[in-house]
């Protein structure tokens, strides 16, 4: 079972360069504007992964009444999933869901 560490931090997105505020209800793990993330965790919130590659959103899947964004790391090729956040850009979510 994955160990969750609450690590809600603001950051500058490595992809779109926008300032991203804390989420304030769980750990922020991706940019709400472009949906990109960074390969920084081994277990959610631990920030111990040395890869640090850009996680590119490639798809979306249903998950417990909401959705998960599916990512592929540009550096190591790992597939990773993050639950969408309430402030995510819904146009980008829809765009991902129709990329089939």
C-alpha distance (Angstrom), angle and dihedral (degrees) to the residues before:
residue distance angle dihedral
X1 . . .
X2 3.80 . .
X3 3.77 116.7 .
X4 3.84 112.9 -130.9
X5 3.79 120.0 -146.5
X6 3.79 114.9 -171.1
X7 3.79 102.7 -128.7
X8 3.81 107.2 159.4
X9 3.80 107.3 173.6
X10 3.78 136.1 158.4
X11 3.82 115.8 -122.8
X12 3.80 146.5 166.3
X13 3.82 110.5 -101.6
X14 3.81 111.6 -115.1
X15 3.81 89.9 -146.4
X16 3.83 109.5 41.1
X17 3.84 96.0 16.8
X18 3.83 93.3 -133.0
X19 3.79 121.7 143.6
X20 3.82 109.9 -108.3
X21 3.82 119.8 -156.4
X22 3.81 124.6 -142.2
X23 3.79 113.7 -84.6
X24 3.83 93.7 -132.2
X25 3.82 97.1 -153.0
X26 3.83 102.5 57.3
X27 3.80 137.8 -10.7
X28 3.80 114.7 -52.6
X29 3.81 106.4 -128.0
X30 3.80 105.5 166.6
X31 3.79 143.2 23.3
X32 3.83 113.0 -86.9
X33 3.82 91.0 -152.5
X34 3.82 103.8 53.3
X35 3.87 97.9 8.0
X36 3.82 93.1 -129.5
X37 3.78 119.7 140.4
X38 3.79 137.5 -172.4
X39 3.81 127.1 -116.7
X40 3.82 96.1 -119.8
X41 3.82 105.3 126.1
X42 3.79 134.3 74.2
X43 3.81 90.6 -179.5
X44 3.82 117.8 16.6
X45 3.80 110.8 -74.1
X46 3.82 98.5 0.7
X47 3.85 95.7 108.9
X48 3.85 89.3 -152.6
X49 3.82 100.9 124.5
X50 3.81 111.6 112.1
X51 3.83 94.3 -160.0
X52 3.85 96.4 83.1
X53 3.83 90.3 179.5
X54 3.79 122.0 153.1
X55 3.82 112.6 -95.1
X56 3.79 107.1 -139.5
X57 3.83 116.9 -154.1
X58 3.82 107.1 -122.7
X59 3.82 105.5 162.2
X60 3.79 146.3 -10.5
X61 3.81 132.2 -128.2
X62 3.82 135.7 -171.0
X63 3.81 115.5 -100.5
X64 3.83 127.4 178.6
X65 3.80 96.7 -38.0
X66 3.80 94.3 -38.5
X67 3.83 135.0 54.2
X68 3.78 141.5 -95.8
X69 3.78 124.2 -143.0
X70 3.80 112.2 -133.1
X71 3.80 114.9 -142.6
X72 3.77 136.5 -169.9
X73 3.80 118.0 -154.9
X74 3.80 110.7 -124.6
X75 3.82 90.6 -150.2
X76 3.83 107.1 43.1
X77 3.82 102.5 12.3
X78 3.82 95.1 -123.4
X79 3.80 116.5 154.6
X80 3.81 112.7 -131.5
X81 3.82 133.6 177.0
X82 3.82 131.7 -149.8
X83 3.80 129.2 -177.1
X84 3.81 112.9 -116.4
X85 3.80 117.2 -105.8
X86 3.80 126.3 -129.6
X87 3.82 92.1 -112.1
X88 3.82 97.7 47.6
X89 3.80 118.4 131.1
X90 3.83 101.4 -96.8
X91 3.81 91.7 -160.9
X92 3.82 88.1 61.1
X93 3.84 91.1 46.1
X94 3.83 90.3 51.8
X95 3.80 90.8 45.9
X96 3.82 89.7 53.9
X97 3.80 92.1 48.1
X98 3.81 92.5 54.6
X99 3.85 96.9 47.5
X100 3.81 94.8 102.2
